[in-house]
Amino acid sequence: MPGKDEVPSTVERSDDKAERTWVKTYDSAMDSYDDDGARARRTAFAALKHTHEKVGDHWESKDSYGPSDEQAAHGGVDSDRPTAGGVDANASKKHLLEIAQKLDVRGRSTMTKDELVDAIGKANDRQTAKARKNS
């Protein structure tokens, strides 16, 4: 399984289902897209975002299957739609507040849903960078 050698560190720090989803999709995409590794990676992350959301430096299972943001819902390589970077932007504000609390996002109680998505994304990026530095 070539995908096993390509698993990103954030997926390695996640549960087995996240890793299996990523590897299986990556391998299938490599076969379908004539060994286009960049496209296979994007496809694997798109599939992962339907079952998991990024929380800090890893991916956690979502309560329900579905796209995490508008980009994940519609896809397309040439799209100009922004991605939420693995944050489940379609989740309820209550859920986003819980994730923000878990990540110790300051000022979360006064944030709008869009602000929470942005703040969680930034917190995720910080924790991922820290985890990579410490590996």
DSSP file with accessible surface (Angstrom, degrees, kcal/mol):
  #  RESIDUE AA STRUCTURE BP1 BP2  ACC     N-H-->O    O-->H-N    N-H-->O    O-->H-N    TCO  KAPPA ALPHA  PHI   PSI    X-CA   Y-CA   Z-CA
    1    1 A M    >>        0   0  151      0, 0.0     3,-1.1     0, 0.0     4,-0.5   0.000 360.0 360.0 360.0 102.4    0.0    0.0    0.0
    2    2 A P  G >4  +     0   0   84      0, 0.0     3,-1.3     0, 0.0     4,-0.4   0.842 360.0  65.9 -61.2 -31.9    1.9    3.1   -1.2
    3    3 A G  G >> S+     0   0    0      1,-0.3     3,-1.3    20,-0.2     4,-0.5   0.812  88.2  67.9 -60.6 -29.1   -0.5    5.4    0.8
    4    4 A K  G X4 S+     0   0  109     -3,-1.1     3,-0.5     1,-0.3    -1,-0.3   0.845 101.0  48.1 -60.0 -32.0    0.8    3.9    4.0
    5    5 A D  G << S+     0   0  138     -3,-1.3    -1,-0.3    -4,-0.5    -2,-0.2   0.558 111.5  51.0 -83.7 -10.1    4.2    5.6    3.3
    6    6 A E  G <4 S+     0   0   90     -3,-1.3    -1,-0.2    -4,-0.4    -2,-0.2   0.340  72.8 134.8-109.0   4.0    2.5    8.9    2.5
    7    7 A V    <<  -     0   0   12     -4,-0.5    12,-0.0    -3,-0.5    -3,-0.0  -0.352  56.5-123.1 -61.8 125.6    0.3    9.4    5.5
    8    8 A P    >>  -     0   0   10      0, 0.0     4,-2.3     0, 0.0     3,-0.7  -0.309  20.8-113.8 -65.7 154.0    0.6   13.0    6.9
    9    9 A S  H 3> S+     0   0   28      1,-0.3     4,-1.7     2,-0.2     5,-0.1   0.847 115.8  58.0 -61.0 -34.3    1.6   13.4   10.5
   10   10 A T  H 34 S+     0   0    7      1,-0.2    49,-0.6     2,-0.2    -1,-0.3   0.872 109.5  44.9 -65.2 -32.9   -1.8   14.8   11.5
   11   11 A V  H X4 S+     0   0    0     -3,-0.7     3,-1.8     1,-0.2    -2,-0.2   0.877 108.0  57.4 -77.3 -36.6   -3.4   11.6   10.2
   12   12 A E  H 3< S+     0   0  116     -4,-2.3    -2,-0.2     1,-0.3    -1,-0.2   0.850 104.8  52.5 -60.4 -32.8   -0.8    9.4   11.9
   13   13 A R  T 3< S+     0   0   73     -4,-1.7    -1,-0.3    44,-0.2    -2,-0.2   0.384 102.1  83.0 -83.7   5.2   -1.7   11.0   15.3
   14   14 A S  S <  S-     0   0   16     -3,-1.8    46,-0.1     1,-0.2    -3,-0.1  -0.375  91.9 -71.8-102.2-179.4   -5.4   10.2   14.6
   15   15 A D     >  -     0   0   63     44,-0.7     4,-1.8    -2,-0.1     3,-0.3  -0.160  48.4-102.8 -70.5 167.6   -7.5    7.1   15.2
   16   16 A D  H  > S+     0   0  115      1,-0.2     4,-2.9     2,-0.2     5,-0.2   0.854 119.6  57.7 -60.5 -36.7   -7.2    4.0   13.0
   17   17 A K  H  > S+     0   0   90      1,-0.2     4,-2.7     2,-0.2    -1,-0.2   0.906 104.8  50.9 -63.4 -40.2  -10.3    4.8   11.0
   18   18 A A  H  > S+     0   0    0     -3,-0.3     4,-2.5     2,-0.2    -1,-0.2   0.941 113.0  45.6 -62.1 -45.0   -8.9    8.2   10.0
   19   19 A E  H  X S+     0   0   33     -4,-1.8     4,-2.8    -8,-0.2     5,-0.3   0.925 113.1  49.2 -66.7 -43.0   -5.7    6.5    8.8
   20   20 A R  H  X S+     0   0  153     -4,-2.9     4,-2.7     1,-0.2     5,-0.3   0.924 112.0  49.5 -61.0 -43.1   -7.5    3.7    7.0
   21   21 A T  H  X S+     0   0   31     -4,-2.7     4,-2.2    -5,-0.2     5,-0.3   0.938 113.8  45.4 -61.0 -46.9   -9.8    6.2    5.2
   22   22 A W  H  X S+     0   0    0     -4,-2.5     4,-2.7    -5,-0.2    -2,-0.2   0.950 116.2  44.8 -63.6 -48.8   -6.9    8.4    4.1
   23   23 A V  H  X S+     0   0    4     -4,-2.8     4,-2.9     2,-0.2     5,-0.3   0.932 113.9  48.5 -63.9 -47.2   -4.8    5.5    2.9
   24   24 A K  H  X S+     0   0  160     -4,-2.7     4,-2.1    -5,-0.3    -1,-0.2   0.926 115.8  43.7 -61.6 -43.9   -7.6    3.7    1.1
   25   25 A T  H  X S+     0   0   33     -4,-2.2     4,-2.8    -5,-0.3    -1,-0.2   0.919 113.5  51.2 -68.3 -42.5   -8.7    6.9   -0.7
   26   26 A Y  H  X S+     0   0   13     -4,-2.7     4,-2.6    -5,-0.3    -2,-0.2   0.944 111.8  46.8 -59.3 -48.8   -5.1    7.9   -1.5
   27   27 A D  H  X S+     0   0   23     -4,-2.9     4,-1.8     1,-0.2    -1,-0.2   0.917 113.7  47.8 -62.1 -43.2   -4.3    4.5   -3.0
   28   28 A S  H  X S+     0   0   67     -4,-2.1     4,-2.3    -5,-0.3    -1,-0.2   0.915 112.3  49.5 -63.6 -42.4   -7.5    4.5   -5.1
   29   29 A A  H  X S+     0   0    4     -4,-2.8     4,-3.0     1,-0.2     7,-0.3   0.880 106.3  55.8 -66.1 -37.8   -6.9    8.0   -6.3
   30   30 A M  H  <>S+     0   0   27     -4,-2.6     5,-2.8     1,-0.2     6,-0.3   0.910 110.8  45.6 -60.8 -39.9   -3.3    7.2   -7.3
   31   31 A D  H ><5S+     0   0  130     -4,-1.8     3,-0.7     1,-0.2    -2,-0.2   0.912 117.6  43.6 -67.2 -41.4   -4.7    4.4   -9.5
   32   32 A S  H 3<5S+     0   0   77     -4,-2.3    -2,-0.2     1,-0.2    -1,-0.2   0.823 116.3  44.7 -74.5 -34.0   -7.4    6.6  -10.9
   33   33 A Y  T ><5S-     0   0   71     -4,-3.0     3,-0.5    -5,-0.2    -1,-0.2   0.009 113.2-105.6-106.1  27.7   -5.3    9.7  -11.5
   34   34 A D  T < 5S-     0   0  146     -3,-0.7    -3,-0.2     1,-0.2     3,-0.1   0.921  79.3 -49.6  52.2  52.5   -2.2    8.1  -13.1
   35   35 A D  T 3 <S+     0   0  120     -5,-2.8     2,-1.2     1,-0.2    -1,-0.2   0.811  84.8 159.6  60.0  33.9    0.1    8.4  -10.1
   36   36 A D    <>  -     0   0   69     -3,-0.5     4,-2.4    -7,-0.3    -1,-0.2  -0.728  18.2-173.0 -86.0  94.9   -0.7   12.1   -9.5
   37   37 A G  H  > S+     0   0   25     -2,-1.2     4,-2.3     1,-0.2    -1,-0.2   0.866  78.3  52.2 -61.5 -39.3    0.4   12.4   -5.9
   38   38 A A  H  > S+     0   0   56      2,-0.2     4,-2.1     1,-0.2    -1,-0.2   0.933 112.8  44.9 -65.3 -43.2   -0.8   15.9   -5.3
   39   39 A R  H  > S+     0   0   93      1,-0.2     4,-2.4     2,-0.2    -2,-0.2   0.900 111.7  52.9 -67.9 -38.2   -4.3   15.1   -6.6
   40   40 A A  H  X S+     0   0    0     -4,-2.4     4,-2.5     2,-0.2    -1,-0.2   0.900 108.4  51.0 -64.0 -39.6   -4.4   11.9   -4.6
   41   41 A R  H  X S+     0   0   92     -4,-2.3     4,-2.5     2,-0.2     5,-0.2   0.931 110.4  48.3 -61.9 -47.4   -3.5   13.8   -1.4
   42   42 A R  H  X S+     0   0  119     -4,-2.1     4,-2.3     1,-0.2    -2,-0.2   0.913 112.8  48.9 -60.0 -41.4   -6.3   16.3   -2.0
   43   43 A T  H  X S+     0   0   40     -4,-2.4     4,-2.3     2,-0.2    -2,-0.2   0.909 110.3  50.7 -65.1 -42.2   -8.8   13.5   -2.7
   44   44 A A  H  X S+     0   0    0     -4,-2.5     4,-2.3     1,-0.2    -2,-0.2   0.917 111.9  47.0 -64.1 -41.6   -7.7   11.7    0.5
   45   45 A F  H  X S+     0   0   46     -4,-2.5     4,-2.4     2,-0.2    -1,-0.2   0.895 109.3  54.6 -67.4 -37.4   -8.2   14.8    2.6
   46   46 A A  H  < S+     0   0   41     -4,-2.3     4,-0.5    -5,-0.2    -2,-0.2   0.928 110.9  45.5 -61.3 -42.5  -11.5   15.5    1.0
   47   47 A A  H >X S+     0   0   29     -4,-2.3     3,-1.3     1,-0.2     4,-0.6   0.919 111.4  52.6 -66.2 -42.0  -12.7   12.0    1.9
   48   48 A L  H >X S+     0   0    0     -4,-2.3     4,-2.7     1,-0.3     3,-1.3   0.887 101.1  61.1 -61.5 -37.4  -11.3   12.3    5.4
   49   49 A K  H 3< S+     0   0   30     -4,-2.4    -1,-0.3     1,-0.3    -2,-0.2   0.658  97.2  60.3 -67.8 -14.3  -13.2   15.6    6.0
   50   50 A H  H <4 S+     0   0   33     -3,-1.3    16,-2.2    -4,-0.5    -1,-0.3   0.744 120.1  24.1 -81.4 -24.1  -16.5   13.8    5.5
   51   51 A T  H << S+     0   0   20     -3,-1.3    11,-2.7    -4,-0.6     2,-0.3   0.616 126.2  35.5-113.4 -19.1  -15.9   11.5    8.4
   52   52 A H  E  <  -A   61   0A   0     -4,-2.7     2,-0.3     9,-0.3     9,-0.2  -0.903  58.6-149.1-135.6 161.5  -13.4   13.5   10.6
   53   53 A E  E     -A   60   0A   7      7,-2.7     7,-2.9    -2,-0.3     2,-0.4  -0.964  30.6-108.6-129.4 149.9  -12.7   17.0   11.7
   54   54 A K  E     +A   59   0A  17     32,-2.5     2,-0.4    -2,-0.3     5,-0.2  -0.644  35.7 177.3 -81.3 127.7   -9.3   18.5   12.6
   55   55 A V  E >   -A   58   0A   2      3,-2.8     3,-1.2    -2,-0.4     2,-0.3  -0.943  61.6 -48.9-132.2 106.8   -8.9   19.2   16.3
   56   56 A G  T 3  S-     0   0    0     -2,-0.4    72,-0.3    64,-0.2    71,-0.1  -0.502 123.2 -14.6  68.7-122.7   -5.5   20.5   17.3
   57   57 A D  T 3  S+     0   0   39     -2,-0.3     2,-0.3    70,-0.2    -1,-0.2   0.170 130.1  41.5-102.3  16.8   -2.8   18.3   15.8
   58   58 A H  E <  S-A   55   0A  46     -3,-1.2    -3,-2.8   -46,-0.1     2,-0.4  -0.897  80.9-100.1-150.8 178.3   -5.0   15.3   14.8
   59   59 A W  E     -A   54   0A   9    -49,-0.6   -44,-0.7    -2,-0.3     2,-0.4  -0.900  29.5-164.4-110.9 136.2   -8.3   14.3   13.3
   60   60 A E  E     -A   53   0A  48     -7,-2.9    -7,-2.7    -2,-0.4   -46,-0.0  -0.926  31.2 -96.9-119.5 147.0  -11.3   13.2   15.4
   61   61 A S  E     -A   52   0A  57     -2,-0.4    -9,-0.3    -9,-0.2     2,-0.2  -0.298  38.0-130.4 -60.0 139.1  -14.4   11.4   14.2
   62   62 A K        -     0   0   21    -11,-2.7    -1,-0.1     1,-0.1     3,-0.1  -0.556  15.0-121.3 -86.0 158.4  -17.4   13.6   13.5
   63   63 A D  S    S+     0   0  156     -2,-0.2     2,-0.3     1,-0.2    -1,-0.1   0.812  95.9  23.0 -68.2 -30.8  -20.8   12.8   14.9
   64   64 A S  S    S-     0   0   87      2,-0.1     2,-0.2   -14,-0.0    -1,-0.2  -0.991  86.0-107.3-140.7 148.6  -22.4   12.6   11.5
   65   65 A Y        +     0   0  173     -2,-0.3   -14,-0.2    -3,-0.1   -15,-0.1  -0.455  65.4  94.7 -71.4 139.6  -21.1   11.9    8.0
   66   66 A G  S    S-     0   0   12    -16,-2.2    -2,-0.1    -2,-0.2    24,-0.1  -0.811  73.6 -52.9 156.5 167.8  -20.9   14.8    5.6
   67   67 A P        -     0   0   40      0, 0.0    23,-0.1     0, 0.0   -17,-0.1  -0.275  36.3-143.9 -64.9 150.8  -18.8   17.6    4.1
   68   68 A S  S    S-     0   0    0    -22,-0.2    21,-1.4     1,-0.1    22,-0.9   0.662  75.4  -4.8 -90.5 -19.5  -17.0   19.9    6.5
   69   69 A D  S  > S-     0   0    7     20,-0.2     4,-1.9    19,-0.2     5,-0.2  -0.939  85.1 -81.2-160.4 178.7  -17.4   23.1    4.5
   70   70 A E  H  > S+     0   0  118     -2,-0.3     4,-1.8     1,-0.2     5,-0.3   0.888 125.0  52.6 -60.9 -39.2  -18.6   24.5    1.1
   71   71 A Q  H  > S+     0   0   39     11,-0.6     4,-3.2     1,-0.2    -1,-0.2   0.935 110.0  47.7 -63.4 -43.7  -15.5   23.4   -0.7
   72   72 A A  H  4 S+     0   0   17      1,-0.2    -1,-0.2     2,-0.2    -2,-0.2   0.834 110.3  54.1 -67.4 -30.0  -15.7   19.8    0.6
   73   73 A A  H  < S+     0   0   49     -4,-1.9    -1,-0.2     1,-0.1    -2,-0.2   0.859 124.7  21.8 -71.5 -34.6  -19.4   19.7   -0.4
   74   74 A H  H  < S-     0   0  127     -4,-1.8    -2,-0.2    -5,-0.2    -3,-0.2   0.673  89.6-173.7-110.7 -23.0  -18.8   20.8   -4.0
   75   75 A G     <  +     0   0   26     -4,-3.2     6,-0.1    -5,-0.3    -1,-0.1   0.001  16.4 151.7  61.8-164.0  -15.1   19.9   -4.7
   76   76 A G    >   -     0   0   52      2,-0.1     3,-1.1    -4,-0.1    -1,-0.1   0.374  46.4-125.9 104.4 124.0  -13.3   20.7   -7.8
   77   77 A V  T 3  S+     0   0   85      1,-0.2    -1,-0.1     3,-0.0    -2,-0.1   0.865 109.5  47.3 -65.1 -38.0   -9.6   21.3   -8.2
   78   78 A D  T 3  S+     0   0  160      2,-0.0    -1,-0.2     0, 0.0    -2,-0.1   0.248  84.0 129.1 -92.8  15.9  -10.0   24.7   -9.9
   79   79 A S    <   -     0   0   34     -3,-1.1    -3,-0.1     1,-0.1    -8,-0.0  -0.375  48.8-156.4 -72.8 146.5  -12.5   26.1   -7.3
   80   80 A D        +     0   0  154     -2,-0.1    -1,-0.1     2,-0.1    -9,-0.1   0.306  56.5 120.7-102.0   8.7  -12.0   29.4   -5.7
   81   81 A R        -     0   0   67     -6,-0.1     2,-0.1     1,-0.1    -2,-0.1  -0.519  67.0-119.3 -69.8 136.2  -14.1   28.5   -2.7
   82   82 A P        -     0   0  112      0, 0.0   -11,-0.6     0, 0.0     2,-0.3  -0.401  21.4-135.4 -74.8 154.0  -12.1   28.7    0.5
   83   83 A T        -     0   0   75    -12,-0.1   -14,-0.0   -13,-0.1     0, 0.0  -0.786   9.0-136.6-104.6 152.6  -11.6   25.6    2.7
   84   84 A A    >   -     0   0   20     -2,-0.3     3,-1.5     3,-0.2    -1,-0.1   0.292  43.3-119.0 -90.2   7.7  -11.9   25.5    6.4
   85   85 A G  T 3  S-     0   0   41      1,-0.3     3,-0.1   -32,-0.0    -2,-0.0   0.795  75.3 -43.2  65.2  29.4   -8.8   23.4    6.7
   86   86 A G  T 3  S+     0   0    0      1,-0.4   -32,-2.5   -33,-0.1     2,-0.3   0.291 103.7 130.7  98.3 -10.4  -10.5   20.5    8.3
   87   87 A V    <   -     0   0    1     -3,-1.5     2,-2.0   -34,-0.2    -1,-0.4  -0.604  67.5-120.1 -73.7 135.1  -12.6   22.5   10.8
   88   88 A D    >   +     0   0   17     -2,-0.3     3,-1.9   -34,-0.2   -19,-0.2  -0.535  38.7 174.5 -79.0  83.2  -16.2   21.3   10.5
   89   89 A A  T 3  S+     0   0   25     -2,-2.0    -1,-0.2   -21,-1.4   -20,-0.2   0.680  74.9  61.2 -65.9 -16.6  -17.7   24.6    9.5
   90   90 A N  T 3  S+     0   0   93    -22,-0.9    -1,-0.3   -23,-0.1   -21,-0.1   0.481  84.2 104.1 -88.4  -2.5  -21.1   22.9    9.0
   91   91 A A  S <  S-     0   0   12     -3,-1.9    -4,-0.0   -23,-0.2   -23,-0.0  -0.274  83.9 -88.2 -72.3 165.1  -21.2   21.9   12.7
   92   92 A S     >  -     0   0   66      1,-0.1     4,-2.4     4,-0.0     5,-0.2  -0.291  32.0-115.2 -69.8 158.8  -23.5   23.8   15.2
   93   93 A K  H  > S+     0   0   88      1,-0.2     4,-2.8     2,-0.2     5,-0.2   0.893 118.0  58.1 -61.8 -36.4  -22.1   26.8   17.0
   94   94 A K  H  > S+     0   0  148      1,-0.2     4,-1.9     2,-0.2    -1,-0.2   0.926 107.2  46.5 -59.2 -45.2  -22.5   24.8   20.2
   95   95 A H  H  > S+     0   0   29      1,-0.2     4,-2.4     2,-0.2    -1,-0.2   0.925 111.6  51.0 -63.5 -44.2  -20.1   22.1   18.8
   96   96 A L  H  X S+     0   0    0     -4,-2.4     4,-2.9     1,-0.2    -2,-0.2   0.892 108.0  52.9 -61.9 -38.2  -17.7   24.7   17.6
   97   97 A L  H  X S+     0   0   54     -4,-2.8     4,-2.4     2,-0.2    -1,-0.2   0.898 108.2  51.2 -63.1 -38.5  -17.7   26.3   21.1
   98   98 A E  H  X S+     0   0   97     -4,-1.9     4,-2.3     2,-0.2    -2,-0.2   0.917 112.0  46.0 -64.1 -42.7  -16.9   22.9   22.6
   99   99 A I  H  X S+     0   0   10     -4,-2.4     4,-2.0     2,-0.2    -2,-0.2   0.924 111.9  51.8 -65.1 -43.7  -14.0   22.4   20.2
  100  100 A A  H  <>S+     0   0    0     -4,-2.9     5,-2.9     1,-0.2     4,-0.2   0.889 110.0  49.4 -60.9 -38.2  -12.8   26.0   20.9
  101  101 A Q  H ><5S+     0   0  123     -4,-2.4     3,-1.5     3,-0.2    -1,-0.2   0.928 108.3  52.8 -65.9 -43.8  -12.9   25.3   24.6
  102  102 A K  H 3<5S+     0   0  122     -4,-2.3    -2,-0.2     1,-0.3    -1,-0.2   0.862 113.9  43.5 -57.7 -35.8  -10.9   22.1   24.1
  103  103 A L  T 3<5S-     0   0   15     -4,-2.0    -1,-0.3    -5,-0.1    -2,-0.2   0.374 113.0-121.3 -92.3   3.1   -8.3   24.1   22.2
  104  104 A D  T < 5 -     0   0   87     -3,-1.5     2,-0.5    -4,-0.2    -3,-0.2   0.898  41.1-177.7  57.2  46.5   -8.4   26.9   24.8
  105  105 A V    > < -     0   0    8     -5,-2.9     3,-1.0    -6,-0.1    -1,-0.2  -0.650  22.6-130.9 -75.9 121.9   -9.3   29.6   22.2
  106  106 A R  T 3  S+     0   0  191     -2,-0.5    -1,-0.0     1,-0.2    -5,-0.0  -0.496  84.7  16.6 -76.2 141.7   -9.5   32.9   24.0
  107  107 A G  T >  S+     0   0   44     -2,-0.2     3,-1.3     1,-0.1     4,-0.4   0.579  79.8 138.3  77.3  12.3  -12.6   35.1   23.5
  108  108 A R  G X   +     0   0   62     -3,-1.0     3,-1.3     1,-0.3    -2,-0.1   0.809  58.7  65.8 -61.5 -32.4  -14.6   32.2   22.1
  109  109 A S  G 3  S+     0   0  102      1,-0.3    -1,-0.3   -12,-0.0    -3,-0.0   0.753 106.3  41.7 -67.0 -21.0  -17.8   33.1   24.0
  110  110 A T  G <  S+     0   0  119     -3,-1.3    -1,-0.3     2,-0.1    -2,-0.2   0.407  94.0 108.9-104.0   2.0  -18.3   36.3   22.1
  111  111 A M    <   -     0   0   33     -3,-1.3     2,-0.1    -4,-0.4   -14,-0.0  -0.490  65.2-126.5 -83.1 149.7  -17.3   35.0   18.7
  112  112 A T     >  -     0   0   70     -2,-0.2     4,-2.5     1,-0.1     5,-0.2  -0.345  37.2 -98.7 -77.4 171.3  -19.7   34.4   15.8
  113  113 A K  H  > S+     0   0   75      1,-0.2     4,-2.4     2,-0.2     5,-0.2   0.929 125.8  49.0 -60.5 -44.9  -19.8   31.0   14.1
  114  114 A D  H  > S+     0   0  122      1,-0.2     4,-2.2     2,-0.2    -1,-0.2   0.890 110.6  50.8 -62.8 -38.9  -17.5   32.2   11.3
  115  115 A E  H  > S+     0   0   96      2,-0.2     4,-2.8     1,-0.2    -1,-0.2   0.890 108.8  52.2 -65.6 -37.6  -15.0   33.7   13.8
  116  116 A L  H  X S+     0   0    0     -4,-2.5     4,-3.0     2,-0.2     5,-0.3   0.926 107.7  51.4 -63.1 -44.8  -15.0   30.4   15.7
  117  117 A V  H  X S+     0   0   13     -4,-2.4     4,-2.3     1,-0.2    -2,-0.2   0.939 113.6  44.9 -57.4 -46.7  -14.2   28.5   12.5
  118  118 A D  H  X S+     0   0  105     -4,-2.2     4,-2.2     2,-0.2    -2,-0.2   0.924 114.3  48.0 -63.7 -44.7  -11.3   30.8   11.8
  119  119 A A  H  X S+     0   0   17     -4,-2.8     4,-2.4     2,-0.2    -2,-0.2   0.896 111.9  49.4 -66.0 -39.6  -10.0   30.8   15.4
  120  120 A I  H  X S+     0   0    1     -4,-3.0     4,-3.0     2,-0.2   -64,-0.2   0.924 109.6  52.8 -65.0 -42.1  -10.2   26.9   15.6
  121  121 A G  H  X S+     0   0   15     -4,-2.3     4,-2.4    -5,-0.3    -2,-0.2   0.919 110.7  46.7 -58.4 -43.8   -8.3   26.7   12.3
  122  122 A K  H  X S+     0   0  132     -4,-2.2     4,-2.3     2,-0.2    -1,-0.2   0.905 112.3  49.7 -65.7 -41.5   -5.5   29.0   13.7
  123  123 A A  H  X S+     0   0    3     -4,-2.4     4,-2.5     2,-0.2    -2,-0.2   0.910 110.3  51.3 -64.0 -40.6   -5.4   27.0   16.9
  124  124 A N  H  X S+     0   0    0     -4,-3.0     4,-2.7     1,-0.2     5,-0.2   0.929 109.4  50.2 -59.9 -45.7   -5.2   23.8   14.9
  125  125 A D  H  X S+     0   0  104     -4,-2.4     4,-2.5     1,-0.2    -2,-0.2   0.912 110.7  49.4 -60.4 -42.7   -2.3   25.2   12.8
  126  126 A R  H  X S+     0   0  157     -4,-2.3     4,-2.3     2,-0.2    -1,-0.2   0.935 113.2  45.8 -62.7 -45.2   -0.4   26.2   16.0
  127  127 A Q  H  X S+     0   0   71     -4,-2.5     4,-2.5     2,-0.2    -2,-0.2   0.885 112.7  50.6 -68.8 -35.2   -0.8   22.8   17.6
  128  128 A T  H  X S+     0   0    6     -4,-2.7     4,-2.5   -72,-0.3     5,-0.2   0.933 110.9  48.5 -66.3 -44.6    0.2   21.0   14.4
  129  129 A A  H  X S+     0   0   60     -4,-2.5     4,-2.1    -5,-0.2    -2,-0.2   0.916 112.7  48.8 -60.7 -41.7    3.3   23.1   14.0
  130  130 A K  H  X S+     0   0  140     -4,-2.3     4,-1.9     1,-0.2    -1,-0.2   0.919 111.1  49.5 -64.7 -42.6    4.2   22.5   17.6
  131  131 A A  H  < S+     0   0   16     -4,-2.5     4,-0.5     1,-0.2    -1,-0.2   0.891 111.5  48.7 -65.1 -40.1    3.7   18.7   17.2
  132  132 A R  H >< S+     0   0  134     -4,-2.5     3,-0.8     1,-0.2    -1,-0.2   0.882 110.1  51.8 -66.5 -37.3    5.8   18.6   14.1
  133  133 A K  H 3< S+     0   0  180     -4,-2.1    -2,-0.2     1,-0.2    -1,-0.2   0.872 111.3  47.8 -65.5 -36.8    8.6   20.6   15.8
  134  134 A N  T 3<        0   0  120     -4,-1.9    -1,-0.2    -5,-0.2    -2,-0.2   0.473 360.0 360.0 -84.9  -4.1    8.6   18.1   18.8
  135  135 A S    <         0   0  115     -3,-0.8    -3,-0.0    -4,-0.5    -4,-0.0  -0.462 360.0 360.0 -84.6 360.0    8.7   15.0   16.6
